[in-house]
Amino acid sequence: MAEGNKSIKNDVVHKLVKNFLSGNLKYDLTQDEINELSLDKQEMFLQSTIHSPLYKQYPLKVEFCRLFFKKLIKYLDQYSEVHDDMYEFICSLMKIKNEENTFCYRHYIFQNLNDIITIKETNNMVINGTTGMKTWEAAIMLSDWMLCNKELFHNKRLLELGSGVGFTGITIGKFCSSKSITLTDCHSDVLNLLVENIKINFPDLQKTTTLQFPSFKNEHKVIDVIKLDWHCLEDIDVNYYPDIVIGADIVYDPSILLPLCSVLDTFFNRNPHLQVYIASVIRNEDTFNQFTKVLDNINVAVDKVVPSECVFLNWDKEMKRCILKIIKKT
Ligand SMILES: C[S@@+](CC[C@H](N)C(=O)[O-])C[C@H]1O[C@@H](n2cnc3c(N)ncnc32)[C@H](O)[C@@H]1O
């Protein structure tokens, strides 16, 4: 991945590819961008999307594809020629009836079109009683910030709480040089999907399973997946102490704030130099403030970290957001 604080590329093909592969319909094209989309550029877009091996292996939701191409054709056909393959593609989608699967693939592209993470997930906010089956905006924001501050995570043991489908952990595993990454969640369906996503993104890592939990390794990388329910501190191996704990969108339910805090306290007691980074979208100020109050009970210093501005990844800058850095008070 390219180093440094470069802003996301402005090229219209890159923009369209990113939006299409990541399943985002909320994009707009300016008149200049539409003018730029010659047939050659449209061909480039098609080769990087619906004609790519990635899309063929891990296709996106049919309905999303239909809406995306409909919108793109609408932009194009007023001002320029539309590539035949776009019409053909839309027709081919019409033949697919009753898309039953609630799961789909999303391909998140970083600065460089070759740096891609594929995540199998749902659109549903809650499914089977968990919020963990989709990538939340805070996960993208936290990943972006971590990629801008890679040196903090170099050679460190990282633990992620409430990993969900694994976007942040997989991003760090792919692009940072941490010593090890342990991804955790409490829900078994979420853990299974997380494992599936690790396999998709790290096909070369060797999988071993001990005590029912898988570990993915090669000589440079270790990614462990374990069940960790914040209500069950006994889930935490007594010999394990991370250098850094991260979490994205895990401060949303008042009933889990105390248990979450106890988990942090446990790790602070094992390693007083522990650093914790928690990224949140603040939907409810009261819940967020309650979390900072609960943190007061465990003798920690809490600081707000300024999130980056969509450097490697696009995320919703309009949302009220925050990354907290938590360390032990000296
Ligand atoms: C809103 S999702 C965020 C998932 C992921 N971090 C992201 O941002 O895409 C919250 C996650 O916290 C997990 N979670 C909720 N309560 C938990 C608990 N008591 N113990 C462990 N994980 C929990 C859920 O299973 C879910 O994966």
The ligand as a Gaussian input file, in Angstrom:
#p B3LYP/6-31G(d) Opt

LIG

0 1
 C      -22.137000      -2.744000      15.810000
 S      -21.253000      -4.216000      15.726000
 C      -19.647000      -3.683000      15.235000
 C      -18.898000      -4.750000      14.495000
 C      -17.546000      -4.290000      13.926000
 N      -16.653000      -3.873000      14.942000
 C      -17.757000      -3.166000      12.940000
 O      -17.611000      -1.994000      13.330000
 O      -18.080000      -3.447000      11.781000
 C      -20.978000      -4.643000      17.444000
 C      -20.239000      -5.940000      17.659000
 O      -20.048000      -6.150000      19.059000
 C      -20.324000      -7.501000      19.358000
 N      -20.790000      -7.597000      20.757000
 C      -21.926000      -7.115000      21.286000
 N      -22.033000      -7.470000      22.570000
 C      -20.919000      -8.189000      22.863000
 C      -20.443000      -8.854000      24.027000
 N      -21.162000      -8.859000      25.154000
 N      -19.275000      -9.498000      23.969000
 C      -18.545000      -9.498000      22.815000
 N      -18.945000      -8.911000      21.679000
 C      -20.124000      -8.269000      21.702000
 C      -21.425000      -7.883000      18.373000
 O      -21.524000      -9.289000      18.194000
 C      -20.981000      -7.150000      17.128000
 O      -20.125000      -7.922000      16.336000

